[in-house]
Amino acid sequence: MQELEDIETLKLEINELKTENEKLKDELNFLAITKTVTVPDQFKEIFVEAENNVRRYFTENEKVAQNGEITINGERYLLIRSAALSYEFMDVFRELYANRSDEEALAIGQNFLFDIAHVLGKEDAKAFHKKMDLKDPIQKLSAGPIHFAYTGWANVEILPESNPSPDENFFLKYHHHNSFEAQSWIKAGRKPNFPVCIMNTGYSSGWCAESFGIPLTAVEISCEAKGDDSCTFIMAPPDRIQEYLEEEKVYQSNKGEYDVPVFFQRKYNEEQLRESLLQKEILFQEVHHRVKNNLQIITSMLRLQANTAENESVQRSLNDANQRIRAISQVHERLYKSSDLGAVSVHEYTEGLAREIIAGFQGNKEVDLNISTDNSGMNLVSIVPLALILNELIMNSLRHAFKAINHPMINIDFKQDNESSYLKYLDNGNWVENDQVDSFGTSLIDVFTEQLEGKYVLDKQKGRTEYSFTFKNA
């Protein structure tokens, strides 16, 4: 019995020794690597220091299959078959997008891989810079190719014409020797007619963008998988990459043109556009706010002037002018408060304007106001003339149509289609000939209708007056 226990103990000790032996072998293999990256002479000292630091980082590793973990220097890593992220991935995208051309399907897959790799490169760089306490951009860059080699992507050779400066003149030209993507295609006996090292491109540009604090993108200009001598890349700011591509035509062997990774360029452009739009929105809101305030000052001055005027006709003219300016002021007030600076809701504006005019009209009976509109919106150029037309129509109805009407009514109907806007204005008043006195208001309706490239038909009968407008959409 004791002999069996001794044998089992001995087996356990042998297994522990084997595990320790394998670990020592791994460490010796890491320590035996003395050169993972080739760089121009002026950068050699920095890269030698980086190689020593990164090598020490990777000697602290542990594989615990029982826990499903591979840990390196306290960080959990993953092992993934290279073929799954190269030609096999592209085959899947061809199947997923079988309803599109082969070129379109490949472009979608390439953009997807590039974006993922670019994010991985940025995040790995960020974590590594913090862990190794790297501050200088070149030092941050130097850790990247070495980390790249230790994690199985490729060996990097940075070429002498490179200019890794933290500004718009940044330029990097480099080879990836033994790229996992190119070798996967070659070992599978597949020969594409396009560069395949998409993740290499995205990861390296992501690492460098994080290291130098500037937007960068990269393009593979030659690829071993398609028969070129090397996998060669250039990297630069997105707005200058095309300039360098044109200079590098000699390296483009079997293909005439190479595209900048579309997804990254689009994302960069979107960010620039979003920032520009935000600035413009703030500016527009401030402009509308100031215009509204200035118009309010003018209306206050006109109201004071009207109150001191002794001539009733002058007083009326000043009050009418005041109301017209308030109609414009309300447009700017709604634009200032709106999340959409390009359009004002016709329904909200019309209802607000009409109720304000009716409430402010002296001695008027209660008016039954009916407003029907679709979900139309109008820009500033169109809504101001429309506002002034409605202002004149409502004021005319209140002054001239409802003198003998017990239950006055105003109906406003507004609709739009792709080409035109349609406004119908109806009241149930009894207009008489000598009430057609507001020739200035009528002239304004004509002027603003013409400004909107429109026309109108007036149908005036006893107990019913209707204006039918048609405007051309701006």
C-alpha positions in Angstrom: 0.0 0.0 0.0 2.8 2.4 0.9 4.6 1.5 -2.3 1.5 2.6 -4.3 1.4 5.9 -2.5 5.1 6.4 -3.1 4.6 5.7 -6.8 1.7 8.2 -7.1 3.7 10.8 -5.2 6.6 10.2 -7.6 4.4 10.6 -10.6 3.1 13.9 -9.3 6.7 15.1 -8.8 7.7 14.1 -12.3 4.7 16.0 -13.8 5.6 19.1 -11.8 9.2 18.8 -13.0 8.0 18.5 -16.6 5.8 21.6 -16.2 8.6 23.5 -14.7 11.0 22.3 -17.5 8.6 23.5 -20.2 8.3 26.9 -18.5 12.0 27.2 -18.4 12.2 26.3 -22.0 9.7 29.0 -22.9 11.7 31.5 -20.9 14.9 30.5 -22.6 13.3 30.8 -26.0 12.2 34.3 -25.2 15.6 35.3 -23.8 17.3 33.8 -26.9 15.5 36.3 -29.2 17.8 39.2 -29.5 16.4 41.0 -32.6 12.7 41.3 -33.5 12.8 44.6 -35.4 15.0 46.4 -37.9 15.3 50.2 -37.7 17.4 53.0 -39.1 20.6 53.8 -37.1 19.3 56.9 -35.4 16.6 54.9 -33.7 18.6 51.8 -32.8 19.5 52.7 -29.2 15.8 53.4 -28.3 14.7 50.2 -30.0 17.3 48.1 -28.2 16.1 49.4 -24.8 12.5 48.7 -25.9 13.4 45.2 -26.9 14.9 44.4 -23.5 11.9 45.8 -21.7 9.3 44.0 -23.9 11.3 40.7 -23.7 11.2 40.9 -19.9 7.5 41.6 -20.1 6.9 38.4 -22.0 9.0 36.2 -19.8 6.4 36.4 -17.1 3.9 34.1 -18.7 1.6 31.3 -17.5 -0.8 28.9 -19.3 -3.5 27.4 -17.1 -5.7 25.3 -19.4 -7.9 24.3 -16.5 -9.0 28.0 -16.1 -8.9 28.7 -19.8 -6.2 31.4 -19.3 -3.0 32.5 -20.9 -1.5 35.3 -18.7 1.5 37.4 -19.6 2.8 39.9 -17.1 -0.6 40.0 -15.4 -2.5 40.5 -18.6 -4.8 37.9 -20.1 -4.1 37.1 -23.8 -5.9 35.1 -26.4 -4.6 32.6 -29.1 -6.5 32.7 -32.4 -5.8 30.8 -35.5 -4.3 33.2 -38.1 -6.3 31.6 -41.0 -9.5 32.5 -39.2 -8.6 36.2 -39.4 -7.3 36.1 -43.0 -8.5 34.1 -46.0 -11.2 32.2 -44.0 -12.7 35.5 -42.8 -12.8 36.9 -46.3 -14.5 33.7 -47.6 -17.2 34.1 -44.9 -17.8 37.7 -46.1 -18.1 36.5 -49.7 -20.9 34.1 -48.5 -22.6 36.7 -46.4 -22.7 39.2 -49.2 -23.3 36.8 -52.1 -25.9 39.2 -53.5 -23.1 41.8 -54.1 -20.1 41.8 -56.3 -17.0 40.0 -55.1 -15.2 43.4 -54.9 -17.9 44.9 -52.7 -18.0 41.9 -50.3 -14.2 42.1 -50.0 -14.3 45.8 -49.3 -16.8 45.3 -46.5 -14.7 42.6 -44.9 -11.5 44.6 -45.2 -13.1 47.7 -43.7 -14.4 45.6 -40.8 -11.0 44.0 -40.1 -9.2 47.3 -40.4 -11.5 49.0 -38.0 -11.2 46.2 -35.4 -7.4 46.0 -35.7 -7.0 49.8 -35.5 -8.9 49.9 -32.2 -6.9 46.9 -30.9 -3.7 48.7 -31.8 -4.7 51.9 -30.1 -5.9 50.1 -26.9 -2.9 47.8 -26.7 -0.6 50.8 -27.1 -2.5 52.8 -24.4 -2.2 49.9 -21.9 1.4 49.1 -22.8 2.5 52.8 -22.5 1.0 53.0 -19.1 2.4 49.7 -17.9 5.9 50.5 -19.1 5.6 54.2 -18.2 6.5 55.4 -21.7 6.3 59.2 -22.4 8.2 60.1 -25.5 6.4 59.4 -28.8 9.4 57.5 -30.3 9.7 55.4 -27.2 6.0 54.6 -27.4 6.4 53.7 -31.1 9.5 51.5 -30.3 7.5 49.2 -28.1 4.9 48.5 -30.8 6.9 46.5 -33.4 8.5 44.4 -30.7 5.2 43.7 -29.0 3.9 43.0 -32.5 6.6 40.3 -33.0 6.1 38.6 -29.6 2.3 38.3 -30.2 2.7 36.6 -33.5 1.7 39.3 -36.1 5.0 39.9 -38.0 8.6 41.2 -37.8 8.9 44.8 -38.6 11.5 46.7 -40.6 11.3 50.4 -40.5 12.8 52.0 -43.6 15.3 54.9 -43.6 13.0 57.3 -45.5 10.6 57.3 -42.6 9.9 60.5 -40.7 8.0 59.7 -37.4 7.3 63.2 -36.3 4.2 64.2 -34.1 2.7 66.5 -36.7 1.3 66.7 -40.2 4.6 65.6 -41.7 4.5 62.2 -40.1 5.5 59.5 -42.6 6.4 55.9 -41.9 7.4 53.3 -44.5 8.0 49.8 -43.3 8.0 46.0 -44.2 6.2 43.3 -42.2 8.3 40.2 -42.7 6.5 36.9 -42.2 3.1 38.6 -41.8 0.5 36.2 -40.3 -2.0 37.3 -42.9 0.2 36.9 -46.0 1.6 33.6 -44.8 -1.9 32.2 -44.1 -2.9 32.8 -47.7 0.4 31.4 -49.0 0.2 28.2 -46.9 -3.3 27.7 -48.1 -2.2 27.8 -51.7 -4.3 30.9 -52.3 -3.0 33.8 -54.5 -5.1 36.9 -54.3 -4.8 39.9 -56.6 -5.0 42.4 -53.7 -2.9 43.1 -50.6 -4.2 40.9 -47.7 -2.5 42.3 -44.6 -5.5 44.3 -43.5 -5.2 43.7 -39.7 -1.5 44.4 -39.9 -2.3 47.7 -41.5 -5.0 48.6 -39.0 -3.1 47.5 -35.9 0.1 49.3 -36.7 -1.7 52.6 -37.6 -3.7 52.3 -34.4 -0.6 51.9 -32.3 1.2 54.8 -33.9 -1.8 57.1 -33.8 -2.0 56.5 -30.0 1.8 56.9 -29.7 2.0 60.2 -31.5 -1.4 61.7 -30.6 -2.5 62.4 -34.2 -4.9 60.7 -36.6 -3.0 58.2 -38.8 -3.9 55.6 -41.4 -1.8 53.1 -43.4 -2.0 51.4 -46.7 -0.3 48.2 -47.8 1.4 48.9 -51.2 2.9 45.5 -51.9 2.1 42.1 -50.5 3.9 38.7 -50.6 0.6 36.9 -50.8 -0.1 38.3 -54.3 3.5 37.6 -55.5 5.3 40.8 -54.4 8.8 40.7 -52.9 7.6 42.0 -49.5 4.7 43.2 -47.5 5.3 46.9 -47.5 3.3 49.7 -46.0 3.2 53.5 -45.8 1.6 55.4 -42.9 0.6 59.1 -42.8 -2.2 61.5 -41.6 -5.4 60.7 -43.6 -5.3 64.0 -45.5 -1.8 63.3 -46.8 -1.8 59.6 -47.5 -2.9 60.0 -51.1 0.0 62.3 -51.8 2.4 59.6 -50.6 0.6 56.9 -52.5 1.2 58.8 -55.7 4.9 59.0 -55.0 5.1 55.3 -54.2 3.8 53.9 -57.6 7.0 52.0 -58.2 6.1 49.8 -55.3 2.6 49.0 -56.5 3.7 46.2 -58.9 0.7 44.2 -60.1 -2.0 46.8 -59.3 -2.2 50.4 -60.4 -4.0 52.0 -57.5 -4.5 51.3 -53.8 -7.3 52.8 -51.8 -7.1 54.4 -48.4 -9.0 52.3 -45.9 -12.5 53.7 -46.5 -14.0 53.1 -43.1 -11.3 54.9 -41.1 -11.3 57.8 -43.5 -15.0 58.1 -43.2 -14.9 57.9 -39.4 -12.3 60.7 -39.4 -14.3 62.8 -41.8 -17.4 62.3 -39.7 -15.7 63.5 -36.5 -14.4 66.6 -38.3 -17.9 67.2 -39.7 -19.6 66.6 -36.4 -17.3 69.1 -34.7 -17.9 71.7 -37.4 -21.7 71.3 -37.2 -21.7 71.6 -33.5 -19.8 74.9 -33.7 -22.2 76.2 -36.4 -25.2 75.2 -34.4 -23.9 77.1 -31.4 -23.3 80.1 -33.6 -26.7 79.9 -35.3 -28.4 79.7 -31.9 -26.6 82.8 -30.7 -27.5 84.6 -33.9 -31.2 83.8 -33.6 -31.1 84.7 -29.9 -29.6 88.1 -30.7 -32.0 88.8 -33.6 -35.0 87.9 -31.4 -33.7 90.2 -28.6 -33.1 93.0 -31.1 -36.6 92.6 -32.6 -38.1 92.7 -29.1 -36.4 96.0 -28.4 -37.8 97.4 -31.7 -41.4 96.2 -30.7 -41.0 97.8 -27.3 -40.0 101.1 -29.0 -42.9 100.9 -31.4 -45.3 100.2 -28.6 -44.1 103.2 -26.6 -44.3 105.4 -29.7 -47.9 104.2 -30.5 -49.0 104.9 -26.9 -47.8 108.5 -27.2 -49.2 109.1 -30.7 -52.2 111.4 -30.8 -53.3 110.6 -34.3 -55.4 107.4 -34.4 -54.2 106.5 -37.9 -50.5 106.8 -36.9 -51.2 104.8 -33.7 -52.8 102.0 -35.8 -49.9 101.9 -38.3 -47.4 101.7 -35.5 -49.3 98.8 -33.8 -49.6 97.0 -37.1 -45.8 97.4 -37.7 -45.3 96.1 -34.2 -47.3 93.0 -34.8 -45.5 92.2 -38.0 -42.2 92.4 -36.3 -43.5 90.2 -33.5 -44.4 87.6 -36.1 -40.8 87.6 -37.3 -39.5 87.6 -33.7 -41.5 84.4 -33.0 -39.8 82.6 -35.9 -36.3 83.3 -34.4 -37.5 82.4 -30.9 -38.7 79.0 -32.1 -35.5 78.4 -34.1 -33.4 79.3 -31.0 -35.3 76.7 -28.9 -35.4 74.1 -31.6 -33.1 71.1 -31.9 -33.4 71.4 -35.6 -32.0 74.8 -36.7 -32.9 74.1 -40.3 -36.7 74.1 -39.9 -39.6 75.5 -37.9 -42.7 73.4 -37.3 -45.5 75.0 -39.3 -48.2 73.8 -37.0 -46.6 75.0 -33.8 -45.7 78.3 -35.2 -49.1 79.0 -36.9 -51.0 78.1 -33.8 -48.8 80.2 -31.5 -49.0 83.2 -33.9 -52.7 83.0 -34.5 -53.6 82.7 -30.8 -51.3 85.6 -29.9 -52.9 87.9 -32.5 -56.5 86.9 -31.5 -55.7 87.3 -27.7 -54.2 90.8 -28.3 -56.9 92.2 -30.5 -59.0 94.8 -28.6 -62.7 94.2 -28.3 -62.8 91.0 -30.3 -65.2 88.2 -29.6 -63.9 84.7 -28.9 -62.8 83.2 -32.2 -63.1 79.5 -33.0 -59.6 78.7 -34.4 -59.1 75.5 -36.3 -55.6 74.6 -37.6 -54.9 71.5 -39.7 -51.3 70.8 -40.9 -49.2 67.8 -41.7 -45.8 67.3 -40.1 -44.3 70.0 -42.3 -41.3 72.2 -41.4 -40.1 75.2 -43.2 -36.7 76.9 -43.2 -36.0 80.5 -42.2 -36.1 81.7 -45.8 -39.7 80.4 -46.3 -41.2 80.6 -42.9 -40.8 84.4 -42.5 -42.8 85.3 -45.6 -45.4 82.7 -44.7 -45.6 84.2 -41.2 -46.2 87.7 -42.5 -48.9 86.5 -44.9 -50.7 84.7 -42.0 -50.3 87.8 -39.9 -52.0 90.0 -42.5 -54.8 87.5 -43.1 -55.7 87.1 -39.4 -55.5 90.8 -38.7 -57.8 91.6 -41.7 -60.3 89.0 -40.5 -60.4 90.4 -37.0 -60.7 94.0 -38.2 -63.1 93.7 -41.1 -64.9 90.3 -41.2 -66.5 89.7 -37.8 -68.5 92.9 -37.0 -71.9 91.2 -37.3 -70.8 87.6 -36.6 -71.8 86.0 -33.3 -69.6 83.0 -33.6 -66.5 84.0 -35.6 -64.4 81.2 -37.1 -61.0 80.9 -38.7 -59.7 77.8 -40.4 -56.1 77.4 -41.5 -55.0 74.3 -43.5 -51.4 73.7 -44.6 -50.0 70.8 -46.5 -46.8 70.0 -48.4 -45.7 67.5 -51.1 -42.3 67.1 -52.7 -42.6 70.2 -54.9 -45.1 72.6 -53.4 -46.7 73.9 -50.2 -50.5 74.6 -50.0 -52.1 77.0 -47.6 -55.9 77.5 -47.3 -57.2 80.3 -45.1 -60.9 80.6 -44.5 -63.1 82.8 -42.2 -66.9 83.0 -41.9 -67.1 86.7 -41.9 -69.3 89.1 -43.9 -66.9 91.5 -45.7 -68.4 94.7 -47.2 -67.0 96.7 -50.0 -65.9 99.7 -47.9 -64.1 97.3 -45.6 -61.4 96.6 -48.2 -59.4 99.5 -46.8 -56.1 97.8 -45.8 -54.4 98.2 -49.2 -51.0 98.1 -47.5 -51.8 94.7 -45.9 -53.1 93.4 -49.2 -49.9 94.6 -51.0 -47.8 92.8 -48.4 -49.7 89.5 -49.1 -49.0 90.0 -52.8 -45.3 90.8 -52.2 -44.6 87.8 -49.9 -46.6 85.4 -52.1 -44.3 86.4 -55.0 -41.3 86.0 -52.7 -42.3 82.4 -52.1 -42.7 81.9 -55.9 -46.4 81.3 -55.3 -49.9 82.4 -56.4 -53.2 82.6 -54.7 -56.9 82.6 -55.5 -59.4 84.7 -53.5 -63.0 83.4 -53.2 -65.1 86.0 -51.3 -68.8 85.3 -50.7 -71.3 86.3 -48.1 -70.4 84.5 -44.9 -67.3 82.9 -46.4 -63.9 84.2 -47.5 -61.2 81.8 -48.6 -57.6 82.3 -49.8 -56.0 79.4 -51.6 -52.2 79.7 -51.9 -49.7 77.5 -53.7 -46.0 78.0 -53.0 -42.9 76.4 -54.5 -40.8 74.6 -52.0 -37.4 76.1 -51.3 
